[in-house]
């Protein structure tokens, strides 16, 4: 029994030490982010490195720089044809037809009439409110 208590204590100590190390690392990372965001010189240096030629997102300023090995040089206009066509707009439903359909649903199943209202075009509801006033 004593051996199991000692092993449990050792595991608990290891776990707590791991949590403490994690908390220290997170605090140091938080301080680093705070330094980057509050010190303009550090932010400027970080940004220049991040978008520089050695950073993960290099920014090129001329066509000659685009010829770097490993980066596609195809113009964005050539890639535009790869997108699917946008969906066609649905036909506008006349307010009279909408309110007629709403009345039919209210007569048959009033508990589900809210679904018809949710599908209403905004102009239909606005027209009905305007008439009611």
Long-range contacts (C-beta under 8 A, 24 or more apart in sequence): 92-121, 93-121, 93-124, 95-121, 95-123, 95-124, 95-127, 95-128, 98-124, 99-124, 99-128
